[in-house]
Amino acid sequence: MDAFPRVDDAIRDLGLRDDGEFVNHLLQKADVAMVQGSAFGAPGYVRISFACSIAELEKAVERMRRVLV
């Protein structure tokens, strides 16, 4: 299962340049990997794949929350 959320506001709020910087930021700060939407022709979005357990997803969401809030 995948999600393809729009992250324009988060990119701006974090002072980042684009969705590529956003995914790198989350990888470095939250240890969460995703793919920038610009790789799919959709800048300002990210692709998140849910290929793990619910427990792992909950941990990842909490790490992202700490970085993004």
Secondary structure, 3 states (H helix, E strand, C coil): CEECCECHHHHHHCCCCCHHHHHHHHHHHHCCCCEEHHHHCCCCEEEEECCCCHHHHHHHHHHHHHHHC
